[in-house]
């Protein structure tokens, strides 16, 4: 004897299946999201001795010709200099907020592989027409690499152009 379920029973079964599928999906998504955040390098401080410096500079100027930031294990520090040479940057002793340090941390971990893997250290023609340039310096594990990037993005490789746009936004957000 085969008993056919009533329409109300069918509706109840469909409701329960739908309910448990949604709950299971939410649980799986939550687990994935928690696992993804677990090993996020952007949320960890830099190892001791590692630094990340990024700045915008102008060589044809008088006064404060370079402004930049230095990310170190103790936090993010704002700096300024009187000439376009990054060596003239003098950094504050007081770290900026953790929110601002997080912006710099993200920028540090987004340096394109093309820059990291290449011996090339100049992209475009930084400050050639008095339009300024960007300076990036990464010290990691005792090795320092630095780059000068053009503020005119038209002729930059795609990945570096995207990085310069991120750098511009980060500098604007840090003001």
C-alpha atoms as one frame of an Amber mdcrd trajectory, in Angstrom:
protein
   0.000   0.000   0.000   1.541   3.188  -1.236   0.220   6.330   0.453   0.485
   9.530  -1.561   1.489  12.593   0.516  -0.991  15.412   0.699  -0.182  18.789
  -0.903   0.400  20.236   2.570   2.899  17.494   3.392   4.715  18.047   0.059
   4.910  21.765   0.784   6.277  21.097   4.273   8.964  18.753   2.893   9.976
  21.314   0.235  10.106  24.038   2.879  12.333  21.946   5.152  14.678  20.968
   2.295  14.964  24.611   1.212  15.490  25.770   4.804  18.259  23.251   5.517
  19.963  23.870   2.167  20.099  27.616   2.873  21.444  27.038   6.380  24.042
  24.571   5.071  25.107  27.001   2.353  25.462  29.827   4.877  27.532  27.576
   7.136  29.844  26.575   4.280  30.262  30.208   3.174  31.049  31.264   6.730
  33.706  28.539   7.031  35.281  29.565   3.713  35.351  33.242   4.693  36.886
  32.533   8.091  39.541  30.329   6.532  40.342  32.913   3.852  41.034  35.604
   6.457  43.164  33.299   8.556  46.366  33.602   6.510  45.920  37.157   5.208
  49.441  38.644   5.080  47.977  42.159   5.051  46.775  41.758   8.623  50.188
  40.784  10.002  52.889  43.281  10.988  56.072  43.299   8.916  58.857  41.059
  10.208  61.573  42.820  12.239  63.934  44.740   9.986  61.548  44.799   7.006
  60.341  48.177   5.766  58.187  49.558   2.988  58.592  53.184   1.874  56.359
  54.897  -0.664  56.371  58.537  -1.647  55.536  61.144  -4.247  58.253  63.571
  -5.249  58.923  66.621  -7.419  62.452  67.626  -8.424  61.630  71.110  -9.738
  60.276  72.618  -6.549  61.131  74.691  -3.514  60.149  73.616  -0.027  58.602
  70.249   0.704  59.375  68.367  -2.510  58.781  64.845  -1.299  56.128  63.393
   0.971  55.988  59.769   1.884  55.334  57.034   4.364  57.380  54.295   5.963
  55.797  51.057   7.119  57.836  49.150   9.684  57.086  46.615  12.388  56.130
  49.433  14.779  53.572  50.989  12.407  53.215  53.556   9.638  55.147  56.824
   9.855  54.635  59.964   7.766  57.648  61.734   6.308  58.628  64.788   4.299
  61.774  66.053   2.600  63.092  69.211   1.017  64.458  67.722  -2.173  63.302
  65.018  -4.556  65.845  62.507  -3.243  64.116  59.885  -1.047  67.168  59.940
   1.225  66.000  63.397   2.386  62.788  61.971   3.864  62.574  62.505   7.602
  59.921  60.402   9.292  57.859  61.219  12.348  58.482  59.259  15.546  54.744
  58.880  16.125  52.978  56.120  14.188  49.721  56.829  12.377  46.519  54.920
  13.185  46.199  51.186  12.591  43.608  51.889   9.863  46.164  53.923   7.939
  48.849  51.287   8.518  46.469  48.712   7.067  46.205  50.754   3.840  49.995
  50.755   3.540  50.147  47.050   4.354  47.755  46.291   1.504  49.797  48.443
  -0.883  52.971  46.626   0.157  51.529  43.204  -0.626  50.154  44.352  -4.000
  53.537  45.219  -5.555  53.327  43.603  -8.997  55.412  40.493  -9.623  56.770
  42.241 -12.720  58.503  44.763 -10.452  59.636  42.226  -7.864  61.064  39.798
 -10.426  62.766  42.345 -12.696  66.079  44.174 -12.443  64.344  47.201 -13.953
  63.913  49.962 -11.383  62.427  52.804 -13.460  59.036  52.555 -15.159  58.002
  55.349 -17.478  59.795  58.689 -17.206  59.252  59.882 -13.616  59.285  63.670
 -13.260  60.718  64.176 -16.768  58.263  66.982 -17.486  58.027  68.316 -13.931
  54.932  66.227 -13.235  56.435  64.317 -10.334  57.148  60.693  -9.716  56.617
  57.930  -7.201  59.343  56.209  -5.217  58.853  52.725  -3.775  61.384  50.945
  -1.556  60.976  47.471  -0.105  63.395  45.945   2.379  62.683  42.303   3.065
  64.980  39.736   4.639  67.939  42.128   4.462  67.541  42.823   0.721  66.407
  46.236  -0.513  64.784  46.916  -3.879  63.576  50.302  -5.038  61.633  51.657
  -8.000  60.744  55.011  -9.504  57.369  55.119 -11.224  55.936  57.700 -13.579
  52.807  59.582 -12.532  51.765  59.607 -16.210  50.288  56.157 -16.547  49.675
  56.012 -20.314  52.881  54.152 -21.182  53.147  51.952 -18.110  52.606  48.179
 -18.310  49.063  47.184 -17.280  49.980  45.703 -13.871  52.174  48.649 -12.950
  49.542  51.124 -14.140  47.011  49.430 -11.836  49.525  49.582  -8.976  50.157
  53.307  -9.578  46.391  53.892  -9.432  46.264  51.998  -6.121  49.257  54.012
  -4.879  47.547  57.298  -5.812  44.379  56.257  -3.985  46.355  55.156  -0.918
  48.258  58.462  -0.786  44.955  60.353  -1.094  43.374  58.242   1.676  46.337
  58.879   3.974  45.996  62.675   3.742
